[in-house]
Amino acid sequence: MDDLLNDFLAETAEILAEAGGALVAWEADPADRAQLDAIFRLVHTIKGSSGFLALPRVTALSHAAEDALDQVRRGKRTADAALVTGVLAIIDRLGQLCEILGKKGVEPAGDDGDVIAALAVADTVPKAPTETGEVQLRREDDIATDLQGWRSIRVPLPLLDSVMTGVTDIVLARNEFARMLRESGANPSLIASFDRLSDSIAGMRQSVSQMRMQRIDKLFSPLPRIVRDLAQDLGKKVRFATSGGEVELDREMMENIRDPLIHIVRNAIDHGIEGLDERVAAGKDVTATIAVSARQSGNQIEIEVRDDGRGLSPDALVAKAMASRILSATDARALTPKEKLDLIFRPGFSTAAKITAISGRGVGMDIVKANVEKIGGIVELRSEEGRGLSILLRVPMTLTIISGLMVRAAGQYFAIPRGSVREILLETSDSVRIERVGGGELAIVRGEHYPLLRLETVLGRNRDHRDDVEDRALVIVRPGQGQSYALSVAAIHDHEELVIKPAAPMIMATGLYAGTTLPDNGRPVLLLDVQGILAVSAIDASEAGRRMEEAVEAEAAAAAERHAAQLLLFRDTNGRSRGVRLSVIERVEEVPALALFESAGRIQAQIGADIFPVHAATLPEGDGTLKLLRLHDGHMVLCYPIDAVIDIVRLPDMVQPALAPGLIAGVVLVGGEPVELIDPFWLMEQYAGGAAAPVLRPPVCRIADDPDGWGDNFLAPILQNAGYRVVSGASTEAADVLLCLTDDGAAAHPGDVPVIRLRASAAAASPDDDTVYRYDRGALLEALRRRVGGTRA
């Protein structure tokens, strides 16, 4: 039973890690039935195994999750965030139980009703009566899941290590024996027998080498859950993406870099990604992006974590190090930009402003670096201040066997990973043309351009006088996704199965080599690092825009994106969704409500040592804080109070304009919802040049001489929609404008109040007639604007 329990715990740990990431991915696309079925099968597997081992708490939890997922599969329940959160809570509880099971060997007593109840839903639809004796048939996929469990076994890692070492020795012995056969001139029958043996060894080698290898997406599987939970806790919006999950890495190596990778991702969310207001002020998308990618480069695996946050400031790191007494002023002046960035790896160094449960204790990147270097890897930083940070982990695949291409340059042989070779051509081929561009060379192969590197030049060696010019070849290398270049070598030798081992540290430090190997001639050969060659040569090997048409299209698309207007969506203090062009916003300021005060009839805000006008009718209530959009026209700042920032989107092309100038310039549809556009021109006009504070109350229009009620029934709704307040002729309230509906009405209402006469006929009585046709909406609103002014709120 102990062996069965250990197998169950190992299998369940893998299932829980995979299920967490799958649930987060399914939450983003609930219509993905294949993903839902995969999650259901994972939970079903746990339930079946726990039932056999008599683990009631594990069985009850997995059954609750399975039941909820099955309701979604059968269309009886809707997939939503609450369901995903509930299932994730059950996965967390299962993980805790399995951890205790692994330590104590028995399931702890307890009640899981709290997490199971979270999945319960109110059934408001009466259930149909069930027939007695009904038997529910099992699905084929459920049966297949059970059968699949009997087709795999678990092998201890030490045994795999022993098998791998043995196969390595066999491959090396085979290579040596092959060389001896060639040199001895053995008869064909002996060579044929050896070839059959060699094929068998190759097949065995392929199988054994895969035993310890796992797809790196196993390493990535818990990351989406970590990002989701932490982003929710910090109130940030984060988009997470992974690529290169098909890359395989030794299982032991994967275990060693799991914790450093998780720490880097958590660090990026905590204080790498800016707060929402800070991203808006920087002109960034409200939703941040964290991307984790993996690729193979020779005998190394490169894992990159990239975010579009604030990046690292070398000067800020130096200042922090000096304040923490980690660095002296004299030493600081002697640092290079790279050395300034590397300060983050100093023990006890932290960039966090305050200690939190996530970061800030000075125990972080130094541990990450130490753990990665302990397994023969390195950590690199690539920071663009204000635009983001990229952290690159280079770790070896340890001992492995790869297919390699043997090439010659400067009188020596080198190996290139066969998986990185895209094409091999002779330099003298008719399909190849080499041109000099600036200080470098360009290889044009069938119209496609590749930067050209000559291996002798990269290695700092001269060409061997014995090399034949006619034998020179071009190896089109593709070190990573979206990159390729041409490598010129003296000659191509052969393809071989190579056992790769780490080279001496001094050799690896050059960045040109990924390890060493022993081919069948018995002489050690260095394996070239095709990605490292690219980095040392400092050339741009990007495949984007190599053809002229592609370059033109890419430039046009980039120009369109640069010139596209962006819209800041926000929720106004009255709860409405509104937007304003991002380009007119200087920043989003959060200030205490007490910073606002009233003076000379207008609301103003004290921010630091400055005082700015605020577009508001009344002072805010309470002693909390509020957000202010700081609109800037190059000369003055105007603050506009809002409730919350929603997002940054591209300004739609179709805008429904407002009927008259005012605070609202028009309406657009964003995501199918109407959004009012703020008119910054109108706003700044009200406060420009020291003008008096605008009248924030709606102008009052009095309708006079309305015996038949036409003004109340037809005219008043139009005026009210335009932002005016309408009163009847009998009202004694002071009016800003008088609307007369009869030709002689003006004489009956003398005074200083502006008067607009409305006539019943479409045609004017004379050229000097200044009356307005009662059904000419545009002329009426324009006349009101001229007489009253743009004083609407």
C-alpha positions in Angstrom: 0.0 0.0 0.0 2.9 2.3 0.6 4.1 2.0 -3.0 0.5 2.6 -4.2 0.2 5.7 -2.0 3.5 7.1 -3.3 2.4 6.5 -6.9 -0.9 8.1 -6.2 0.8 11.2 -4.6 3.2 11.6 -7.5 0.5 11.2 -10.1 -1.9 13.6 -8.3 0.8 16.3 -7.9 1.2 16.3 -11.7 -2.5 16.3 -12.3 -3.1 19.2 -9.9 -0.4 21.3 -11.5 -1.8 20.6 -15.0 -5.4 21.2 -13.9 -4.7 24.6 -12.4 -3.2 26.0 -15.6 -5.9 24.3 -17.7 -8.7 25.9 -15.6 -7.3 29.4 -16.1 -7.0 28.8 -19.8 -10.5 27.5 -20.0 -11.8 30.5 -18.0 -10.5 32.7 -20.9 -12.4 30.6 -23.4 -15.3 28.8 -21.8 -16.5 27.5 -25.3 -13.4 25.3 -25.6 -15.0 21.9 -25.0 -11.8 20.0 -25.5 -10.2 21.9 -22.6 -13.2 21.2 -20.4 -13.2 17.5 -21.2 -9.4 17.4 -20.4 -10.0 19.0 -17.0 -12.9 16.7 -16.3 -10.8 13.6 -17.0 -8.0 14.9 -14.7 -10.4 15.3 -11.8 -12.0 12.0 -12.6 -8.6 10.2 -12.4 -8.0 11.6 -8.9 -11.5 10.5 -7.7 -11.0 6.9 -9.0 -7.5 6.5 -7.5 -8.5 8.0 -4.1 -11.6 5.7 -3.9 -9.3 2.6 -4.3 -7.0 3.9 -1.5 -9.9 4.7 0.8 -9.3 8.5 1.1 -12.8 9.8 1.8 -11.9 13.5 1.9 -10.0 13.4 -1.4 -12.8 11.4 -2.9 -15.5 13.9 -1.8 -13.5 16.9 -3.0 -12.7 15.5 -6.4 -16.3 14.2 -6.7 -17.7 17.7 -6.1 -15.4 19.2 -8.7 -16.2 16.4 -11.2 -19.9 16.9 -10.6 -19.8 20.7 -11.2 -17.7 20.2 -14.4 -20.0 17.5 -15.6 -23.0 19.9 -15.2 -21.3 22.3 -17.5 -20.5 19.5 -20.0 -24.2 18.6 -20.1 -25.4 22.2 -20.4 -27.0 22.3 -17.0 -24.7 25.0 -15.6 -23.0 28.0 -17.1 -19.2 28.4 -17.0 -18.3 31.5 -15.1 -15.6 33.0 -12.9 -17.3 31.7 -9.7 -17.2 28.1 -11.0 -13.5 28.4 -11.9 -12.7 29.9 -8.5 -14.6 27.2 -6.7 -12.8 24.4 -8.6 -9.5 26.1 -8.0 -10.2 26.2 -4.3 -10.9 22.4 -4.4 -7.6 21.9 -6.2 -5.8 23.9 -3.5 -7.4 21.8 -0.8 -6.4 18.6 -2.6 -2.9 19.8 -2.7 -2.8 20.5 1.0 -4.2 17.0 1.8 -1.7 15.3 -0.5 1.1 17.2 1.2 0.0 15.9 4.6 -0.5 12.5 3.2 3.1 12.4 2.0 4.4 13.4 5.4 2.2 11.3 7.7 1.0 8.5 5.4 -2.7 8.9 6.5 -5.4 11.3 5.5 -6.0 14.0 8.2 -9.4 14.3 9.8 -11.4 17.4 8.9 -14.3 19.0 7.1 -14.2 20.3 3.5 -17.8 21.5 3.4 -16.7 25.1 3.0 -15.0 24.6 -0.4 -17.6 22.1 -1.6 -20.4 24.5 -0.7 -18.8 27.2 -2.9 -19.6 25.0 -5.9 -23.3 24.6 -4.9 -25.8 26.4 -7.2 -29.5 27.2 -6.5 -31.6 25.0 -8.6 -34.6 27.2 -9.5 -35.9 24.8 -12.2 -38.0 21.9 -11.0 -36.2 18.6 -11.7 -37.9 16.1 -13.8 -38.8 12.9 -11.9 -36.2 10.2 -12.4 -37.1 6.6 -13.3 -36.5 3.9 -10.8 -33.7 1.6 -11.7 -32.1 3.9 -14.3 -28.4 3.1 -14.9 -26.2 5.8 -16.3 -23.8 4.4 -18.9 -20.1 5.4 -18.6 -18.7 7.6 -21.4 -16.1 6.1 -23.7 -13.6 8.8 -22.7 -14.0 7.9 -19.0 -13.2 4.2 -19.8 -10.2 5.3 -21.9 -8.9 7.3 -19.0 -9.0 4.3 -16.7 -7.3 2.1 -19.3 -4.6 4.6 -19.9 -3.5 4.4 -16.2 -2.5 0.7 -16.7 -0.2 1.5 -19.7 2.4 3.5 -17.8 4.8 2.8 -14.8 6.9 5.0 -12.6 10.7 4.5 -12.6 13.0 5.9 -9.9 15.3 8.7 -11.2 18.5 7.0 -10.0 17.7 4.0 -12.2 17.1 6.3 -15.2 20.5 8.0 -14.5 22.2 4.6 -14.5 20.5 3.6 -17.8 21.4 6.9 -19.4 25.0 6.5 -18.4 25.1 3.0 -19.9 23.6 4.1 -23.2 26.0 7.0 -23.4 28.9 4.6 -23.1 27.4 2.3 -25.7 27.1 5.2 -28.2 30.7 6.2 -27.6 31.9 2.6 -28.1 29.8 2.3 -31.3 31.4 5.5 -32.7 34.9 4.2 -31.9 34.1 0.7 -33.4 32.7 2.4 -36.6 36.0 4.3 -37.0 38.0 1.1 -36.5 35.9 -0.8 -39.1 36.5 2.0 -41.7 40.2 1.9 -41.1 40.5 -1.9 -41.1 38.8 -2.4 -44.5 36.4 -5.0 -43.1 34.3 -7.1 -45.5 30.8 -5.9 -46.5 29.0 -8.6 -44.5 30.6 -7.5 -41.2 29.8 -3.9 -42.0 26.2 -4.8 -42.7 25.9 -6.6 -39.4 27.4 -3.6 -37.6 24.9 -1.3 -39.4 22.0 -3.4 -38.0 23.5 -3.2 -34.6 24.1 0.5 -35.0 20.4 1.0 -35.9 19.3 -0.9 -32.9 21.6 1.2 -30.6 20.2 4.4 -32.2 16.6 3.3 -31.5 17.5 2.4 -27.9 19.3 5.7 -27.5 16.3 7.6 -28.8 14.0 5.8 -26.3 16.2 6.1 -23.3 17.1 9.7 -23.9 13.4 10.5 -23.8 12.8 8.8 -20.5 14.2 11.7 -18.4 13.0 14.4 -20.7 9.7 16.3 -20.2 8.0 18.9 -22.2 8.7 22.3 -20.6 5.0 23.1 -20.6 4.9 21.0 -17.5 7.1 23.7 -15.9 4.8 26.4 -17.3 1.5 24.8 -16.2 1.2 26.4 -12.7 2.2 29.8 -13.9 -1.3 30.9 -15.3 -2.9 30.2 -11.9 -0.1 32.1 -10.0 -0.5 35.1 -12.3 -4.3 35.1 -12.0 -4.4 35.0 -8.2 -1.6 37.5 -7.6 -3.0 40.0 -10.2 -6.4 39.8 -8.5 -4.9 40.4 -5.1 -2.9 43.4 -6.3 -5.8 44.9 -8.4 -3.8 44.7 -11.6 -4.8 43.5 -15.1 -2.3 41.0 -16.5 -2.3 39.1 -19.8 -0.1 35.9 -19.6 1.3 34.1 -22.5 3.7 31.2 -23.0 5.5 29.8 -26.0 8.0 27.0 -26.7 6.1 24.5 -24.5 7.2 21.7 -26.9 10.9 22.2 -25.9 12.1 19.3 -23.7 14.2 19.5 -20.7 15.7 17.0 -18.2 13.2 16.4 -15.4 15.8 17.0 -12.6 16.9 20.3 -14.3 13.2 21.3 -14.5 12.8 20.8 -10.8 15.8 23.0 -10.1 14.6 26.0 -12.0 10.9 25.7 -11.0 11.2 27.9 -7.9 13.5 30.6 -9.6 11.0 30.9 -12.4 8.0 31.3 -10.1 9.9 33.9 -8.1 10.7 35.9 -11.2 7.1 35.8 -12.4 5.7 36.9 -9.0 8.4 39.6 -8.9 7.2 40.9 -12.3 3.6 41.2 -11.2 4.3 42.7 -7.8 6.6 45.6 -8.6 7.6 45.1 -12.2 4.1 45.9 -13.5 3.0 49.4 -12.7 -0.3 50.3 -11.1 -3.2 51.0 -13.3 -3.0 54.8 -13.0 0.7 54.8 -13.6 0.3 52.8 -16.8 -2.3 55.2 -18.0 -0.1 58.2 -17.3 2.7 56.4 -19.3 0.4 55.9 -22.3 0.4 52.1 -21.9 -2.4 49.6 -22.2 -4.2 49.1 -18.9 -3.7 45.3 -19.3 -0.1 44.4 -18.8 1.6 41.5 -20.6 3.9 38.9 -19.1 5.3 36.4 -21.6 7.3 33.3 -20.8 9.1 31.5 -23.7 11.5 28.7 -24.1 13.8 27.6 -26.9 16.7 25.2 -27.4 20.1 26.5 -28.3 22.6 23.6 -28.8 23.0 21.9 -25.5 21.3 24.7 -23.6 17.7 25.7 -22.9 16.9 29.4 -22.8 13.9 30.5 -20.8 12.9 34.1 -21.1 10.4 36.0 -18.8 9.5 39.3 -20.4 7.1 42.0 -19.1 6.1 45.5 -20.3 6.3 47.1 -16.9 8.5 49.9 -15.7 11.8 48.1 -16.2 14.9 48.8 -14.2 16.6 52.1 -13.9 20.4 51.6 -13.5 20.7 55.0 -11.7 17.9 54.1 -9.3 19.5 50.8 -8.5 22.8 52.6 -7.7 21.0 55.1 -5.5 19.2 52.2 -3.7 22.4 50.3 -3.2 24.2 53.3 -1.8 21.3 54.1 0.6 21.4 50.5 1.8 25.2 50.8 2.3 25.8 47.9 -0.2 27.8 50.2 -2.5 30.1 53.1 -1.9 30.1 56.3 -3.9 33.5 55.6 -5.3 32.6 52.1 -6.5 29.3 53.5 -7.9 31.1 55.9 -10.3 33.2 53.1 -11.7 30.2 50.8 -12.7 29.3 50.1 -16.3 25.5 50.1 -17.2 25.5 46.3 -17.1 27.2 46.3 -13.7 24.6 48.7 -12.4 21.8 46.3 -13.5 23.6 43.4 -11.9 23.3 45.2 -8.5 19.9 43.5 -8.2 21.8 40.2 -7.7 23.6 41.5 -4.6 22.5 39.7 -1.3 20.1 41.8 0.7 19.3 44.1 -2.2 15.6 45.0 -2.9 13.8 47.5 -5.1 10.5 47.2 -3.3 9.4 50.4 -1.5 7.9 48.4 1.4 7.9 44.9 2.7 4.9 42.8 1.6 4.0 39.2 1.6 5.4 38.9 -1.9 8.6 40.9 -1.9 10.7 43.5 -0.2 12.8 41.5 2.2 16.0 41.5 0.1 15.9 37.7 -0.4 15.1 37.2 -4.1 17.2 37.7 -7.2 20.4 36.7 -5.4 18.9 33.4 -4.6 17.6 33.0 -8.1 21.0 33.6 -9.5 22.7 31.3 -7.0 20.3 28.4 -7.8 20.6 28.8 -11.5 24.4 29.0 -11.4 24.5 25.9 -9.2 23.2 23.8 -12.1 25.6 25.4 -14.6 23.3 28.1 -15.9 23.4 31.9 -16.1 20.9 34.7 -15.6 20.9 37.8 -17.9 19.0 41.0 -17.6 17.8 43.1 -20.5 16.0 46.3 -19.3 14.4 49.1 -21.2 13.6 51.7 -18.6 9.9 52.6 -18.7 9.1 49.9 -21.3 9.8 46.6 -19.5 12.3 44.0 -18.3 13.4 40.7 -19.8 15.1 38.0 -17.7 16.9 35.2 -19.5 17.8 31.9 -17.9 20.3 29.8 -19.8 20.5 26.3 -18.4 22.2 23.1 -19.8 20.2 20.1 -20.8 22.9 18.1 -18.9 24.2 15.0 -20.6 22.3 14.2 -23.8 22.7 12.9 -27.3 21.7 15.0 -30.3 22.0 14.8 -34.1 24.8 17.1 -35.2 26.2 18.5 -38.5 30.0 18.3 -38.7 31.6 21.3 -40.4 35.2 22.5 -41.0 36.7 25.9 -40.6 40.2 27.2 -40.0 41.5 23.6 -40.4 39.4 22.3 -37.4 36.0 20.5 -37.1 33.0 21.8 -35.3 29.5 20.5 -34.7 26.2 22.4 -35.3 22.9 21.1 -33.8 21.0 19.5 -36.7 17.7 20.9 -35.4 19.0 24.5 -36.0 20.0 23.9 -39.6 17.4 25.0 -42.1 19.3 24.5 -45.4 22.8 23.8 -46.7 24.0 25.3 -50.0 27.3 25.8 -51.8 28.5 29.4 -52.0 29.2 28.9 -55.7 25.5 27.8 -56.3 23.5 29.8 -58.9 20.8 30.4 -56.3 23.2 32.2 -54.0 24.4 35.8 -54.3 26.7 37.5 -51.8 26.8 41.3 -51.5 28.7 43.7 -49.3 26.4 46.1 -47.4 28.1 48.7 -45.2 30.7 46.8 -43.2 29.1 43.4 -43.4 28.0 40.8 -45.9 24.5 39.7 -47.1 23.6 36.3 -48.6 20.7 36.4 -51.0 19.2 33.0 -51.5 16.4 32.8 -54.0 15.4 36.4 -53.3 15.5 36.1 -49.5 18.1 38.1 -47.6 20.2 36.6 -44.7 23.0 38.4 -42.8 26.2 36.4 -43.5 28.8 35.4 -40.9 32.0 33.6 -41.8 32.9 31.1 -39.1 36.6 31.9 -39.3 35.9 35.6 -38.7 33.6 34.8 -35.7 36.3 32.6 -34.1 39.1 35.1 -34.8 41.0 32.6 -37.0 42.5 32.7 -40.5 41.4 30.5 -43.3 43.4 27.3 -43.7 45.5 27.3 -47.0 44.4 23.8 -47.7 40.7 24.7 -47.9 39.2 24.6 -51.4 37.2 27.7 -52.3 34.8 25.5 -54.4 33.9 23.5 -51.3 32.8 26.5 -49.2 29.2 26.1 -48.0 26.5 28.2 -46.5 24.5 26.8 -43.6 21.2 28.6 -43.2 20.8 28.6 -39.4 17.6 29.3 -37.5 18.6 29.7 -33.8 15.1 30.7 -32.7 11.6 31.6 -33.8 11.7 34.5 -36.2 15.5 34.5 -36.5 17.8 33.1 -39.2 21.2 33.9 -40.7 23.8 32.3 -43.1 27.0 30.8 -41.6 29.8 30.3 -44.1 32.1 27.3 -43.5 35.1 25.8 -45.3 33.3 22.4 -45.9 30.5 20.1 -44.7 31.7 16.8 -43.3 28.8 14.6 -42.2 25.8 14.0 -39.9 26.5 12.1 -36.6 24.8 11.2 -33.4 26.8 13.1 -30.8 27.1 12.8 -27.0 27.2 16.3 -25.6 28.9 17.2 -22.4 29.7 20.6 -20.8 33.0 22.1 -22.0 35.5 23.8 -19.7 34.2 27.0 -18.0 36.7 29.2 -19.9 35.5 27.9 -23.2 31.8 28.2 -22.3 32.4 31.8 -21.1 33.2 32.9 -24.7 29.5 32.5 -25.6 30.4 30.7 -28.8 30.1 27.1 -27.7 27.4 25.0 -26.2 29.5 22.0 -25.1 31.9 19.4 -26.3 31.5 16.0 -28.0 33.5 13.0 -29.2 32.6 12.0 -32.8 33.6 8.7 -34.3 37.1 9.8 -35.2 37.9 9.9 -31.5 39.0 13.6 -31.5 37.1 16.1 -29.2 35.0 18.6 -31.1 33.3 21.7 -29.9 29.5 22.2 -30.4 28.7 25.7 -31.7 26.1 27.7 -29.9 24.2 29.2 -32.9 22.4 31.6 -30.6 25.6 32.7 -28.9 27.3 33.3 -32.2 24.4 35.6 -33.1 24.8 37.5 -29.8 28.6 37.8 -30.0 28.4 39.1 -33.6 25.8 41.7 -32.6 23.8 41.4 -35.9 20.1 41.7 -36.5 18.9 38.3 -37.7 15.2 39.1 -37.5 13.2 37.6 -40.4 10.6 40.3 -40.3 10.6 42.7 -43.3 13.4 41.0 -45.3 11.6 41.3 -48.5 10.9 44.8 -49.8 7.2 44.3 -50.0 7.1 43.0 -46.4 9.2 45.9 -45.2 6.8 48.4 -46.8 3.7 46.7 -45.4 5.3 46.5 -42.0 6.2 50.2 -42.0 2.8 51.2 -43.1 1.1 49.1 -40.4 3.5 50.5 -37.8 2.8 54.1 -38.9 -0.9 53.5 -38.8 -0.6 52.1 -35.3 1.6 55.0 -34.1 -0.8 57.6 -35.5 -4.0 55.9 -34.2 -5.7 57.9 -31.5 -6.1 56.2 -28.2 -9.0 56.7 -25.9 -8.9 56.6 -22.1 -12.1 55.0 -20.8 -13.2 56.0 -17.3 -16.2 56.0 -15.1 -17.3 59.6 -14.3 -18.4 60.7 -10.8 -22.0 60.3 -11.9 -21.4 56.7 -12.9 -21.4 57.2 -16.6 -18.9 55.6 -19.0 -17.0 58.4 -20.7 -13.8 58.8 -22.6 -11.2 61.4 -23.6 -8.2 61.3 -25.9 -5.2 59.9 -24.1 -2.9 62.4 -25.7 -4.4 65.4 -23.7 -3.9 63.7 -20.3 -0.7 64.6 -18.5 -1.3 62.0 -15.7 -3.9 60.5 -13.4 -3.5 62.1 -9.9 -4.9 60.6 -6.7 -5.3 63.4 -4.1 -7.0 63.7 -0.7 -10.5 65.1 -0.9 -9.4 67.9 1.4 -7.0 69.1 -1.3 -10.0 70.6 -3.1 -11.3 74.0 -2.0 -13.7 76.7 -3.3 -12.4 80.2 -4.1 -14.1 83.0 -6.0 -16.9 80.8 -7.1 -14.7 78.0 -8.6 -13.4 74.7 -7.3 -9.6 74.4 -7.2 -7.1 71.8 -6.1 -3.8 72.1 -4.3 -1.3 69.5 -5.6 2.1 70.0 -4.0 3.1 73.7 -4.4 0.7 74.3 -7.3 -3.0 75.2 -7.5 -5.0 74.0 -10.5 -8.7 74.6 -11.5 -11.1 71.7 -11.2 -14.1 71.2 -13.4 -16.6 70.4 -10.7 -19.8 72.0 -9.4 -19.4 71.2 -5.7 -16.7 70.1 -3.3 -16.5 66.3 -2.8 -18.0 64.8 0.4 -16.0 62.9 3.0 -12.3 62.7 3.9 -11.2 60.0 1.4 -9.3 60.3 -1.8 -10.4 61.0 -5.4 -8.8 60.6 -8.8 -8.2 63.6 -11.1 -7.4 63.6 -14.8 -4.8 66.3 -15.4 -5.6 67.7 -18.8 -2.7 69.7 -20.3 -2.8 71.8 -23.4 0.9 72.9 -23.3 0.1 76.1 -21.3 -2.3 75.2 -18.5 -3.5 72.3 -16.5 -7.2 71.5 -15.8 -8.2 68.8 -13.4 -11.3 66.6 -14.1 -12.6 64.4 -11.3 -13.4 60.8 -12.1 -14.4 57.7 -10.2 -12.1 55.1 -11.8 -10.1 54.3 -14.9 -11.5 51.5 -17.0 -9.2 50.9 -19.9 -7.3 52.3 -22.9 -8.6 51.5 -26.3 -8.3 52.7 -29.9 -10.6 55.6 -30.7 -13.3 54.2 -33.0 -13.5 55.8 -36.5 -17.3 56.4 -36.2 -18.3 59.2 -33.9 -21.9 60.4 -33.5 -21.3 64.2 -32.8 -23.2 66.2 -30.3 -25.8 68.7 -31.5 -24.0 71.7 -30.1 -20.6 72.4 -28.5 -20.4 71.5 -24.8 -18.8 69.1 -22.4 -19.8 66.1 -24.5 -18.4 66.1 -28.0 -20.2 63.0 -29.2 -20.9 59.3 -28.6 -19.0 56.3 -29.8 -19.5 52.5 -29.4 -16.8 50.6 -27.5 -17.3 46.9 -27.1 -21.0 47.4 -28.1 -21.6 49.9 -25.3 -22.2 53.7 -25.8 -19.4 55.9 -24.4 -19.7 59.7 -24.2 -16.6 61.6 -25.5 -15.4 64.5 -23.4 -14.5 67.6 -25.5 -11.2 68.8 -24.2 -11.2 71.9 -26.5 -14.5 73.1 -24.9 -13.3 72.4 -21.4 -10.0 74.3 -21.7 -11.8 77.1 -23.5 -13.8 77.7 -20.3 -10.8 78.1 -18.1 -8.2 79.6 -20.6 -6.8 83.1 -20.2 -8.0 83.5 -16.6 -11.6 83.5 -17.7 -14.2 83.6 -15.0 -15.4 80.3 -13.7 -18.0 78.8 -16.1 -21.6 78.6 -15.1 -22.0 75.0 -14.2 -25.8 75.2 -13.8 -27.8 74.6 -16.9 -28.9 77.8 -18.7 -32.6 78.6 -18.1 -34.9 79.0 -21.2 -38.3 80.6 -20.7 -41.0 79.8 -23.2 -43.5 82.6 -23.6 -46.7 83.0 -25.6 -47.5 79.2 -25.8 -51.3 79.2 -25.9 -51.6 75.8 -27.6 -48.9 74.0 -25.6 -46.6 73.4 -28.6 -43.6 74.7 -26.7 -44.1 72.3 -23.7 -44.8 69.3 -25.9 -42.4 69.7 -28.8 -39.8 72.3 -28.0 -39.0 71.7 -24.3 -37.8 68.0 -24.8 -35.3 69.2 -27.5 -33.9 71.9 -25.2 -33.7 69.6 -22.2 -31.7 67.0 -24.2 -29.3 69.8 -25.3 -28.6 70.6 -21.6 -30.9 73.6 -21.0 -33.5 74.0 -18.2 -37.0 75.0 -19.5 -39.5 77.1 -17.5 -42.9 78.4 -18.5 -43.9 82.0 -19.2 -45.7 82.2 -15.9 -42.6 81.4 -13.9 -40.9 84.3 -12.0 -37.5 82.7 -12.1 -34.8 84.7 -13.8 -34.1 83.4 -17.3 -31.0 83.4 -19.4 -32.9 83.5 -22.7 -36.5 84.1 -23.8 -38.2 82.1 -26.5 -41.2 83.8 -28.1 -43.6 81.7 -30.1 -45.6 84.6 -31.6 -44.5 87.4 -33.9 -45.5 90.2 -31.5 -44.3 88.5 -28.4 -41.1 90.5 -28.1 -43.0 93.7 -27.4 -44.8 92.1 -24.4 -41.5 91.0 -22.8 -39.0 93.9 -22.6 -35.8 93.8 -20.6 -32.2 92.8 -20.9 -32.9 89.1 -21.4 -31.9 87.9 -24.9 -34.9 87.1 -27.0 -35.3 84.5 -29.8 -38.4 84.6 -31.9 -39.8 81.5 -33.5 -41.9 81.7 -36.7 -44.4 79.1 -38.0 -43.5 79.4 -41.7 -40.4 77.8 -43.2 -39.6 80.9 -45.3 -38.4 84.2 -43.8 -40.6 87.2 -44.3 -37.7 89.4 -45.5 -33.9 89.4 -45.8 -33.7 91.2 -42.5 -35.9 88.7 -40.7 -34.0 87.4 -37.6 -36.6 85.0 -36.5 -35.9 81.2 -36.5 -38.1 78.6 -38.1 -39.6 76.5 -35.2 -38.7 73.2 -36.8 -35.1 74.1 -37.7 -33.3 72.4 -34.8 -29.8 73.3 -35.8 -30.6 77.0 -36.3 -32.4 77.1 -33.0 -29.5 75.6 -31.0 -27.0 77.8 -32.8 -29.1 80.9 -31.9 -29.2 79.8 -28.3 -25.4 79.2 -28.2 -24.8 82.7 -29.6 -27.1 84.4 -27.1 -26.3 82.3 -24.0 -22.8 81.0 -24.6 -21.3 77.5 -24.0 -22.0 77.3 -20.3 -23.6 73.9 -20.0 -22.0 71.4 -17.6 
